């Protein structure tokens, strides 16, 4: 009898527990539904507010467009232009701005190119200055190497050239005329306004004998040395002439030059 009474009691406790769980679940569901419904209501309200703002913004935009169109029309009417003409004017301005920007870029490129060219010219000028300085230095060295040798007639010394390059330096001084010549043994040859005849050579001793024909006279220069000024007087005013032989080769040939004053007569073929 006691077992029978205990069984219903056990079933009643389990039932009550199940009912309590169900009640709690129902209450939780109600709370969750209430919360979700509240959130949904809030979202709906915010969406409605956003739609309202969009509507207001669209209205404001339409109003702004209308006002802008009115202002544009009024401006066009005030200056006598249609909307198409205003658009064309605007396009012209935009095109000019683009052309101006392109021209500015082109000008900048040209300025850069000119700057580079100027730099190149400066470099070239610097090189020319260097070459000029070197030439002047070489000229000074050559002038210092020119020898002053006493002539065979006068008591004064004469600056002579020992080769063609030194003769060019003497010519640059511009105070005398110079005539280069070469002469074979036994040959009589006109040089300037005189004539020369080579009588004898001695290459080993660097000596020679030369006859000079000037003003119907003959000046014999016997056993003279290479680079020795051979002097004689010629012309109406009896100006001092000089002959310098720079070289005697093994073929009995001499080479040198005749030096005459600037005011002395010149041969007909020399202008």
Kinemage of the C-alpha trace (Angstrom):
@kinemage 1
@onewidth
@group {chain A} dominant
@subgroup {mainchain}
@vectorlist {calphas} color= white
{ca unk a 1} P 0.000 0.000 0.000
{ca unk a 2} L 2.835 2.314 0.751
{ca unk a 3} L 4.467 1.543 -2.623
{ca unk a 4} L 1.271 2.484 -4.427
{ca unk a 5} L 1.097 5.797 -2.640
{ca unk a 6} L 4.771 6.604 -3.379
{ca unk a 7} L 4.384 6.098 -7.118
{ca unk a 8} L 1.825 8.830 -7.672
{ca unk a 9} L 3.836 11.184 -5.569
{ca unk a 10} L 6.882 10.590 -7.784
{ca unk a 11} L 4.876 11.150 -10.961
{ca unk a 12} L 3.395 14.379 -9.520
{ca unk a 13} L 6.848 15.813 -8.776
{ca unk a 14} L 8.095 15.042 -12.277
{ca unk a 15} L 5.009 16.586 -13.798
{ca unk a 16} L 5.407 19.695 -11.723
{ca unk a 17} L 9.050 19.972 -12.765
{ca unk a 18} L 8.131 19.624 -16.428
{ca unk a 19} L 5.380 22.219 -16.067
{ca unk a 20} L 7.838 24.588 -14.356
{ca unk a 21} L 10.355 24.159 -17.192
{ca unk a 22} L 7.646 24.743 -19.768
{ca unk a 23} L 6.455 27.840 -17.944
{ca unk a 24} L 10.019 29.217 -17.798
{ca unk a 25} L 10.542 28.479 -21.464
{ca unk a 26} L 7.307 30.196 -22.318
{ca unk a 27} L 8.254 33.199 -20.260
{ca unk a 28} L 11.733 33.327 -21.970
{ca unk a 29} L 10.108 33.073 -25.371
{ca unk a 30} L 7.747 35.873 -24.506
{ca unk a 31} L 10.651 38.040 -23.348
{ca unk a 32} L 12.668 37.247 -26.502
{ca unk a 33} L 9.690 37.995 -28.744
{ca unk a 34} L 9.040 41.238 -26.912
{ca unk a 35} L 12.716 42.283 -27.316
{ca unk a 36} L 12.817 41.303 -30.998
{ca unk a 37} L 9.565 43.140 -31.624
{ca unk a 38} L 10.990 46.220 -29.917
{ca unk a 39} L 14.122 46.104 -32.053
{ca unk a 40} L 12.079 45.553 -35.192
{ca unk a 41} L 9.930 48.541 -34.328
{ca unk a 42} L 13.030 50.666 -33.781
{ca unk a 43} L 14.518 49.541 -37.146
{ca unk a 44} L 11.233 50.253 -38.892
{ca unk a 45} L 11.156 53.693 -37.351
{ca unk a 46} L 14.731 54.403 -38.426
{ca unk a 47} L 13.982 53.156 -41.947
{ca unk a 48} L 10.941 55.353 -42.112
{ca unk a 49} L 13.012 58.296 -40.917
{ca unk a 50} L 15.695 57.565 -43.551
{ca unk a 51} L 13.045 57.347 -46.257
{ca unk a 52} L 11.661 60.648 -45.085
{ca unk a 53} L 15.137 62.209 -45.188
{ca unk a 54} L 15.706 60.792 -48.683
{ca unk a 55} L 12.399 62.262 -49.736
{ca unk a 56} L 13.344 65.635 -48.296
{ca unk a 57} L 16.805 65.456 -49.917
{ca unk a 58} L 15.321 64.589 -53.281
{ca unk a 59} L 12.910 67.470 -52.910
{ca unk a 60} L 15.762 69.824 -51.983
{ca unk a 61} L 17.773 68.594 -54.987
{ca unk a 62} L 14.852 69.172 -57.312
{ca unk a 63} L 14.406 72.613 -55.841
{ca unk a 64} L 18.135 73.362 -56.248
{ca unk a 65} L 18.065 72.150 -59.853
{ca unk a 66} L 15.046 74.305 -60.519
{ca unk a 67} L 16.722 77.356 -58.968
{ca unk a 68} L 19.939 76.657 -60.902
{ca unk a 69} L 18.017 76.348 -64.119
{ca unk a 70} L 16.215 79.582 -63.364
{ca unk a 71} L 19.533 81.291 -62.559
{ca unk a 72} L 21.137 79.906 -65.716
{ca unk a 73} L 18.221 81.006 -67.836
{ca unk a 74} L 18.291 84.425 -66.212
{ca unk a 75} L 22.051 84.729 -66.828
{ca unk a 76} L 21.672 83.611 -70.400
{ca unk a 77} L 18.896 86.103 -70.960
{ca unk a 78} L 20.886 88.884 -69.281
{ca unk a 79} L 23.845 88.365 -71.629
{ca unk a 80} L 21.739 87.346 -74.564
{ca unk a 81} L 22.936 83.686 -74.629
{ca unk a 82} L 21.045 80.426 -74.807
{ca unk a 83} L 21.883 77.356 -72.723
{ca unk a 84} L 23.584 75.795 -75.741
{ca unk a 85} L 25.701 78.894 -76.246
{ca unk a 86} L 26.617 78.923 -72.554
{ca unk a 87} L 27.682 75.282 -72.820
{ca unk a 88} L 29.728 76.101 -75.917
{ca unk a 89} L 31.368 79.046 -74.133
{ca unk a 90} L 32.179 76.814 -71.179
{ca unk a 91} L 33.688 74.198 -73.507
{ca unk a 92} L 35.808 76.887 -75.199
{ca unk a 93} L 37.095 78.042 -71.804
{ca unk a 94} L 37.935 74.456 -70.826
{ca unk a 95} L 39.740 73.922 -74.141
{ca unk a 96} L 41.739 77.132 -73.701
{ca unk a 97} L 42.725 76.081 -70.201
{ca unk a 98} L 43.937 72.725 -71.547
{ca unk a 99} L 45.859 74.473 -74.358
{ca unk a 100} L 47.399 76.873 -71.846
{ca unk a 101} L 48.496 73.982 -69.648
{ca unk a 102} L 49.976 72.209 -72.684
{ca unk a 103} L 51.770 75.414 -73.758
{ca unk a 104} L 53.171 75.859 -70.263
{ca unk a 105} L 54.533 72.306 -70.327
{ca unk a 106} L 55.991 72.880 -73.798
{ca unk a 107} L 57.577 76.160 -72.699
{ca unk a 108} L 59.070 74.477 -69.655
{ca unk a 109} L 60.531 71.759 -71.903
{ca unk a 110} L 61.967 74.396 -74.278
{ca unk a 111} L 63.469 76.318 -71.373
{ca unk a 112} L 65.052 73.108 -70.107
{ca unk a 113} L 66.426 72.377 -73.601
{ca unk a 114} L 67.825 75.908 -73.938
{ca unk a 115} L 69.372 75.599 -70.491
{ca unk a 116} L 71.058 72.375 -71.557
{ca unk a 117} L 72.306 74.029 -74.755
{ca unk a 118} L 73.670 76.975 -72.777
{ca unk a 119} L 75.472 74.543 -70.496
{ca unk a 120} L 76.945 72.808 -73.560
{ca unk a 121} L 78.029 76.155 -75.054
{ca unk a 122} L 79.652 77.138 -71.747
{ca unk a 123} L 81.528 73.840 -71.788
{ca unk a 124} L 82.639 74.437 -75.395
{ca unk a 125} L 83.720 77.993 -74.551
{ca unk a 126} L 85.678 76.667 -71.610
{ca unk a 127} L 87.405 74.216 -73.949
{ca unk a 128} L 88.175 76.990 -76.439
{ca unk a 129} L 89.619 79.137 -73.656
{ca unk a 130} L 91.784 76.227 -72.582
{ca unk a 131} L 92.980 75.686 -76.172
{ca unk a 132} L 93.634 79.421 -76.548
{ca unk a 133} L 95.627 79.492 -73.319
{ca unk a 134} L 97.636 76.510 -74.501
{ca unk a 135} L 98.252 78.175 -77.888
{ca unk a 136} L 99.375 81.376 -76.194
{ca unk a 137} L 101.624 79.362 -73.914
{ca unk a 138} L 103.084 77.490 -76.884
{ca unk a 139} L 103.607 80.787 -78.703
{ca unk a 140} L 105.365 82.267 -75.691
{ca unk a 141} L 107.577 79.202 -75.454
{ca unk a 142} L 108.376 79.375 -79.170
{ca unk a 143} L 109.197 83.064 -78.950
{ca unk a 144} L 111.528 82.382 -76.047
{ca unk a 145} L 113.240 79.697 -78.121
{ca unk a 146} L 113.944 82.053 -81.042
{ca unk a 147} L 117.608 82.868 -81.074
{ca unk a 148} L 119.247 86.226 -81.489
{ca unk a 149} L 122.433 85.838 -83.533
{ca unk a 150} L 124.946 88.495 -84.562
{ca unk a 151} L 125.026 89.100 -88.305
{ca unk a 152} L 128.158 88.996 -90.445
{ca unk a 153} L 128.002 92.721 -91.317
{ca unk a 154} L 126.201 94.746 -88.644
{ca unk a 155} L 127.108 94.953 -84.995
{ca unk a 156} L 123.499 94.259 -83.992
{ca unk a 157} L 122.045 90.834 -83.363
{ca unk a 158} L 119.212 89.449 -85.476
{ca unk a 159} L 116.447 87.153 -84.309
{ca unk a 160} L 116.512 84.153 -86.614
{ca unk a 161} L 114.287 81.158 -87.265
{ca unk a 162} L 115.875 77.716 -87.337
{ca unk a 163} L 112.912 75.954 -89.004
{ca unk a 164} L 109.594 76.598 -90.703
{ca unk a 165} L 107.569 76.780 -87.459
{ca unk a 166} L 109.876 79.423 -85.998
{ca unk a 167} L 109.734 81.317 -89.291
{ca unk a 168} L 105.931 81.413 -88.976
{ca unk a 169} L 106.355 82.989 -85.545
{ca unk a 170} L 108.654 85.644 -86.999
{ca unk a 171} L 106.103 86.362 -89.729
{ca unk a 172} L 103.431 86.899 -87.066
{ca unk a 173} L 105.491 89.702 -85.602
{ca unk a 174} L 104.839 91.561 -88.873
{ca unk a 175} L 107.946 93.748 -88.958
{ca unk a 176} L 109.689 92.064 -91.946
{ca unk a 177} L 108.969 90.142 -95.152
{ca unk a 178} L 110.108 86.517 -95.453
{ca unk a 179} L 110.739 84.361 -98.540
{ca unk a 180} L 111.528 80.667 -98.099
{ca unk a 181} L 113.732 78.909 -100.674
{ca unk a 182} L 115.606 75.718 -101.507
{ca unk a 183} L 118.665 75.740 -103.781
{ca unk a 184} L 120.745 73.022 -105.466
{ca unk a 185} L 124.482 73.224 -105.938
{ca unk a 186} L 125.334 75.164 -109.133
{ca unk a 187} L 121.757 76.531 -109.383
{ca unk a 188} L 121.036 80.261 -109.675
{ca unk a 189} L 117.546 81.136 -108.530
{ca unk a 190} L 115.567 84.352 -107.906
{ca unk a 191} L 114.364 84.812 -104.325
{ca unk a 192} L 112.373 87.946 -103.557
{ca unk a 193} L 114.032 90.811 -105.488
{ca unk a 194} L 117.530 89.202 -105.463
{ca unk a 195} L 119.075 86.057 -106.947
{ca unk a 196} L 121.053 83.328 -105.185
{ca unk a 197} L 123.619 80.875 -106.540
{ca unk a 198} L 124.934 77.956 -104.479
{ca unk a 199} L 128.628 77.427 -105.158
{ca unk a 200} L 129.673 74.770 -102.661
{ca unk a 201} L 128.368 72.730 -99.720
{ca unk a 202} L 129.974 70.756 -96.902
{ca unk a 203} L 127.227 68.812 -95.111
{ca unk a 204} L 129.590 67.263 -92.565
{ca unk a 205} L 130.836 70.640 -91.359
{ca unk a 206} L 127.474 72.395 -92.003
{ca unk a 207} L 129.174 74.989 -94.202
{ca unk a 208} L 128.421 76.410 -97.637
{ca unk a 209} L 129.433 79.135 -100.093
{ca unk a 210} L 126.715 81.325 -101.594
{ca unk a 211} L 126.729 84.181 -104.123
{ca unk a 212} L 124.067 86.882 -103.771
{ca unk a 213} L 123.097 89.018 -106.789
{ca unk a 214} L 121.485 92.357 -105.862
{ca unk a 215} L 121.488 95.801 -107.509
{ca unk a 216} L 123.958 94.675 -110.230
{ca unk a 217} L 126.373 93.577 -107.519
{ca unk a 218} L 127.572 90.173 -106.295
{ca unk a 219} L 128.054 89.450 -102.602
{ca unk a 220} L 130.085 86.300 -101.960
{ca unk a 221} L 129.411 84.541 -98.684
{ca unk a 222} L 132.242 82.000 -98.387
{ca unk a 223} L 132.304 79.114 -95.915
{ca unk a 224} L 129.290 80.302 -93.963
{ca unk a 225} L 127.543 78.314 -91.241
{ca unk a 226} L 124.011 76.998 -90.925
{ca unk a 227} L 121.722 79.446 -89.056
{ca unk a 228} L 124.194 82.313 -89.516
{ca unk a 229} L 122.571 85.586 -90.664
{ca unk a 230} L 124.150 86.615 -94.004
{ca unk a 231} L 123.628 90.361 -94.323
{ca unk a 232} L 123.851 92.728 -97.263
{ca unk a 233} L 122.399 96.090 -98.275
{ca unk a 234} L 120.044 96.488 -101.222
{ca unk a 235} L 117.514 98.866 -102.679
{ca unk a 236} L 117.378 102.601 -103.225
{ca unk a 237} L 117.612 103.311 -99.505
{ca unk a 238} L 120.166 100.567 -98.924
{ca unk a 239} L 118.060 98.588 -96.459
{ca unk a 240} L 119.549 95.666 -94.574
{ca unk a 241} L 118.670 92.249 -96.031
{ca unk a 242} L 119.380 88.890 -94.361
{ca unk a 243} L 119.647 85.317 -95.604
{ca unk a 244} L 119.574 82.396 -93.177
{ca unk a 245} L 120.293 78.827 -94.333
{ca unk a 246} L 118.663 76.340 -91.949
{ca unk a 247} L 119.634 73.042 -93.526
{ca unk a 248} L 122.215 71.362 -95.793
{ca unk a 249} L 121.376 67.842 -96.960
{ca unk a 250} L 123.559 65.130 -98.438
{ca unk a 251} L 122.370 65.932 -101.982
{ca unk a 252} L 124.202 69.279 -101.953
{ca unk a 253} L 120.980 71.193 -101.434
{ca unk a 254} L 120.345 74.031 -98.977
{ca unk a 255} L 117.099 75.395 -97.582
{ca unk a 256} L 116.401 78.651 -95.746
{ca unk a 257} L 114.803 82.048 -96.100
{ca unk a 258} L 115.395 85.656 -97.166
{ca unk a 259} L 114.356 88.436 -94.748
{ca unk a 260} L 113.710 91.982 -96.004
{ca unk a 261} L 112.385 95.169 -94.325
{ca unk a 262} L 108.657 95.893 -94.581
{ca unk a 263} L 109.235 98.911 -96.834
{ca unk a 264} L 111.577 97.065 -99.207
{ca unk a 265} L 110.511 96.366 -102.826
{ca unk a 266} L 108.667 93.107 -103.443
{ca unk a 267} L 108.834 90.869 -106.529
{ca unk a 268} L 106.141 91.480 -109.180
{ca unk a 269} L 104.438 88.160 -108.485
{ca unk a 270} L 103.947 88.944 -104.782
{ca unk a 271} L 100.873 91.065 -104.028
